Amino acid sequence: MDKAELERRTADFDDTANVCRIRLDGPEELLELLYEDFAVSVGTFFQPINLDILLHAGIITEEVKNLCVEIEAKVDYLTQNPTIVERIKGDSRWEAVFALCEQVRYLRQPH
């Protein structure tokens, strides 16, 4: 894999984790963001194949990879269940996903 492709994958990965920092006022905006951006991005950039590429390139650690696999599984479940999606704000399951993303963001920062 060339350097430009690895940089693109890294940027896409970081953009996905950074979505959790967005604070929205209304549930319609939150649903739109989760379905159009976050859920699609998680399903794409937090897939094991992409995570393995980033892991082997030294971009992420095994701990970050494991967190991302957990995030992907939770988001997949939550977006497949319409009754849960209708209650996103204040739902502890979504809060847990966002907390995991915050951990990923923290671990990706230079220390």
C-alpha positions in Angstrom: 0.0 0.0 0.0 1.4 3.4 -0.9 1.8 6.3 1.5 -1.1 8.3 0.0 -3.5 5.4 0.5 -2.4 4.9 4.1 -2.7 8.6 4.8 -6.3 8.6 3.4 -7.2 5.6 5.5 -5.8 7.2 8.6 -7.7 10.4 7.9 -10.9 8.6 7.3 -10.4 6.6 10.5 -9.7 9.7 12.5 -12.7 11.5 11.0 -15.0 8.6 12.0 -13.8 8.7 15.7 -14.1 12.5 15.7 -17.8 12.4 14.9 -18.5 11.7 18.6 -17.4 15.2 19.5 -20.3 16.7 17.7 -23.1 18.0 19.9 -26.5 18.4 18.2 -29.6 20.2 19.3 -32.3 18.0 17.8 -33.0 14.3 17.4 -33.5 14.7 13.6 -30.0 16.1 13.2 -28.6 13.3 15.3 -30.4 10.6 13.3 -29.2 12.1 10.0 -25.7 12.3 11.2 -25.7 8.8 12.6 -27.2 7.2 9.5 -25.5 9.3 6.8 -22.1 9.8 8.3 -21.2 8.0 11.4 -22.9 4.6 10.9 -21.6 4.4 7.3 -18.1 5.5 8.3 -18.0 3.0 11.2 -19.1 0.3 8.9 -16.4 1.2 6.4 -13.4 2.4 8.4 -13.8 0.3 11.6 -14.0 -3.0 9.6 -11.4 -5.6 10.7 -9.6 -5.5 7.3 -9.0 -1.7 7.5 -8.1 -1.9 11.2 -5.5 -4.6 10.4 -4.0 -2.4 7.8 -3.7 0.5 10.2 -2.4 -1.8 13.0 0.3 -3.4 10.8 1.4 0.1 9.7 1.7 1.2 13.3 -1.0 3.8 13.0 -3.2 2.2 15.7 -2.5 -0.1 18.6 -4.2 -3.5 19.4 -6.2 -1.7 22.1 -7.6 0.9 19.6 -8.4 -1.9 17.1 -10.3 -3.8 19.8 -12.3 -0.7 20.8 -13.1 -0.1 17.1 -14.4 -3.6 16.7 -16.6 -3.1 19.7 -17.9 0.2 18.4 -18.7 -1.3 15.0 -20.7 -4.1 16.5 -22.7 -1.8 18.8 -23.4 0.7 16.0 -24.4 -2.1 13.6 -26.9 -3.4 16.2 -28.2 0.0 17.2 -28.8 1.1 13.6 -30.6 -2.1 12.7 -33.2 -1.6 15.4 -35.6 1.3 14.5 -37.1 1.5 18.0 -33.7 2.1 19.5 -32.7 4.6 16.9 -35.8 6.7 17.6 -34.6 7.1 21.2 -31.0 8.1 20.5 -30.8 11.1 22.8 -30.2 10.0 26.3 -29.9 6.3 25.4 -27.2 4.7 27.4 -26.2 2.4 24.6 -25.4 5.3 22.3 -23.7 7.1 25.1 -21.5 3.9 25.5 -20.6 4.1 21.8 -19.6 7.7 22.1 -17.6 7.0 25.2 -15.7 4.3 23.3 -15.0 6.7 20.5 -13.7 9.2 23.0 -11.3 6.5 24.2 -10.1 5.9 20.6 -9.6 9.6 20.1 -7.6 9.8 23.4 -5.4 6.8 22.5 -4.7 8.2 19.0 -3.4 11.5 20.4 0.4 11.8 20.9 1.3 11.4 24.5 
